[in-house]
Amino acid sequence: MVSFEDFKKAALSFENAVEEPHFEKTSFRVNKKIFAAFDEKNNRAVLKLNEIDQSVFCASSEMIFYPIPNKWGKQGWTIVELSKVRPEMFEDALKLSYQNVAPKKKK
């Protein structure tokens, strides 16, 4: 299980990550782009995964990870049941979500 405080702490640990409201949810952004959101009413996270990562997480834990059931889900937006997910698995998915949205570093 992952609490909102654990979620928030992990999300804000990424470089340039900020917390902002997003309608009735709390969002976490980098360079004004959302990489994660918290749905307090349902105790769920929403993460922006790429197609491959989304399919891997959803296939391995379909009761914990699943695509949003609309066009957003087809774009990688994935629901995570915070009451069921192991902290390590959530942190891995959150990191991938951040990396998908964060600007790529120039070499």
C-alpha positions as CSV (number, residue, x, y, z in Angstrom):
1,M,0.0,0.0,0.0
2,V,1.2,3.5,-0.8
3,S,-0.1,6.5,1.1
4,F,-0.7,9.9,-0.4
5,E,2.2,11.3,1.7
6,D,4.5,8.6,0.3
7,F,3.3,9.3,-3.2
8,K,3.8,13.0,-2.8
9,K,7.3,12.6,-1.3
10,A,8.4,10.3,-4.2
11,A,6.9,12.5,-6.9
12,L,8.5,15.7,-5.5
13,S,11.9,14.0,-5.2
14,F,12.4,14.3,-9.0
15,E,14.2,17.2,-10.5
16,N,12.0,20.3,-11.1
17,A,8.8,18.4,-10.0
18,V,6.0,20.5,-8.6
19,E,2.6,19.9,-7.1
20,E,-0.4,21.7,-8.6
21,P,-4.2,21.3,-8.5
22,H,-5.8,19.7,-11.5
23,F,-9.6,19.9,-11.4
24,E,-10.6,17.8,-8.4
25,K,-7.2,16.0,-8.3
26,T,-3.6,16.8,-7.2
27,S,-1.1,16.7,-10.0
28,F,2.6,16.5,-10.1
29,R,4.3,18.2,-13.1
30,V,7.7,18.8,-14.6
31,N,7.9,21.8,-17.0
32,K,4.2,22.3,-16.7
33,K,3.5,18.8,-18.0
34,I,1.7,16.3,-15.8
35,F,3.5,13.0,-15.1
36,A,1.3,11.9,-12.2
37,A,-2.0,12.7,-10.5
38,F,-3.7,11.7,-7.3
39,D,-7.4,10.9,-7.1
40,E,-8.2,11.3,-3.4
41,K,-11.8,10.3,-3.7
42,N,-10.8,6.8,-5.1
43,N,-7.3,6.6,-3.6
44,R,-5.8,6.1,-7.0
45,A,-2.8,7.4,-8.9
46,V,-2.8,8.1,-12.6
47,L,0.6,7.9,-14.3
48,K,1.8,8.6,-17.8
49,L,3.5,5.5,-19.1
50,N,4.6,4.7,-22.6
51,E,2.8,1.9,-24.5
52,I,5.4,-0.8,-23.6
53,D,5.6,0.1,-19.9
54,Q,1.9,0.3,-19.6
55,S,1.4,-3.1,-21.1
56,V,4.1,-4.7,-18.8
57,F,2.6,-3.2,-15.6
58,C,-1.0,-4.0,-16.6
59,A,-0.1,-7.6,-17.6
60,S,1.8,-8.3,-14.5
61,S,-0.7,-6.8,-12.1
62,E,-4.1,-6.2,-13.8
63,M,-6.0,-5.6,-10.6
64,I,-3.5,-2.9,-9.6
65,F,-2.5,-1.3,-12.9
66,Y,-4.9,-0.7,-15.8
67,P,-5.4,1.9,-18.6
68,I,-7.9,4.7,-18.2
69,P,-10.9,3.3,-20.2
70,N,-10.9,5.9,-22.9
71,K,-8.6,7.6,-25.4
72,W,-6.4,8.8,-22.6
73,G,-5.7,5.2,-21.7
74,K,-4.6,4.5,-25.3
75,Q,-2.1,7.3,-24.8
76,G,-0.5,5.6,-21.8
77,W,-2.4,7.1,-18.9
78,T,-2.6,4.3,-16.4
79,I,-4.6,4.0,-13.1
80,V,-2.8,2.6,-10.1
81,E,-4.7,1.3,-7.1
82,L,-2.7,2.7,-4.2
83,S,-4.3,0.5,-1.6
84,K,-3.0,-2.6,-3.5
85,V,0.3,-1.7,-5.0
86,R,3.7,-2.6,-3.4
87,P,5.7,0.5,-2.8
88,E,8.7,-0.6,-4.8
89,M,6.5,-1.4,-7.8
90,F,4.8,2.0,-7.6
91,E,8.1,3.8,-7.3
92,D,9.3,2.1,-10.4
93,A,6.2,3.1,-12.4
94,L,6.3,6.6,-11.1
95,K,10.0,7.0,-12.1
96,L,9.1,5.8,-15.6
97,S,6.2,8.2,-15.8
98,Y,8.4,11.1,-14.8
99,Q,11.1,10.0,-17.4
100,N,8.4,9.9,-20.1
101,V,7.4,13.5,-19.5
102,A,10.6,15.2,-18.3
103,P,12.7,16.9,-20.9
104,K,15.6,14.8,-22.2
105,K,19.0,15.9,-21.0
106,K,21.4,17.1,-23.6
107,K,24.7,15.3,-23.8
